[in-house]
Amino acid sequence: KLPYVLTNASVKFPGGLWLSAGAYKLLNLGSGISAADATAGIDFNLNKSKTFTGILSYSRAFFPENSPLIQAANENSAGASLNYDWSWLSANLSADYAFGQESDLFISFSNSKLLDLGSLFSDKDFLSLEPGVEVVAGTQHFYETYTVKKKIRDKLFDKIKDPFTPPGQDKESTTTVASSSFDLLSYNIKLPLAYNRSHYSLEACYQLSILGEKVAAVSSAPGSFFNLSFYYLF
């Protein structure tokens, strides 16, 4: 219900350092840029065969006033991820700490497999399919209301404050406080199909997301997402 366009550019330097910047535009809401972000990160290898790799990054987001995007409460994000590539499967574990007006922690674990479907027009291109499964856990903020029973003391001062409650009886009152919990948020299935050449890729990706049992949402029905992406490597 909120289609958007993301334009992103990245540059990578020797040693693994990279910089990235992007801008979001919601297609059916607002007239200007909906959000922008800038990221700095570093890639590193954890073994000689380069099958075990890691990433450290920091991102800063920028939102216009009255932004409808939920990320507007947390403008900063620090992330770390580990990826191990077997010949038959690629596993990734990542953690992201978002902070700003509030703070949130997200942890995700995913497995995917890159499949080469062969050439489409010539031996200079190929089709790829990379099905993947992901589990995401994180913090949720909500308000919790509970009932408190207070013992009414048998004193003249209490009778003056509340003359209708007999001495020695309990009086109930409700209290609402901000609370948070760390729960499983979603289970995601991704099916990205890509057409690849030496300098560019065109990718269509379908994602099915199933919310966790404890996620506070208007609807618990599975959500479907479709992304169409174009990547160009200079």
Secondary structure, 3 states (H helix, E strand, C coil): CCCEEEEEEEEECCCCEEEEEEEEEECCCCCCCCEEEEEEEEEEECCCCCCEEEEEEEEEEECCCCCCCHHHHCCEEEEEEEEEECCCCEEEEEEEEEECCCEEEEEEEEEECCEEEECCCCCCCEEEECCEEEEEEEEEEEEEEEEEEEECCCCHHHHHHCCCCCCCCEEEEEEEEEEEEEEEEEEEEEEEEEEECCCEEEEEEEEEEEECCCCCCCCCCCEEEEEEEEEECC
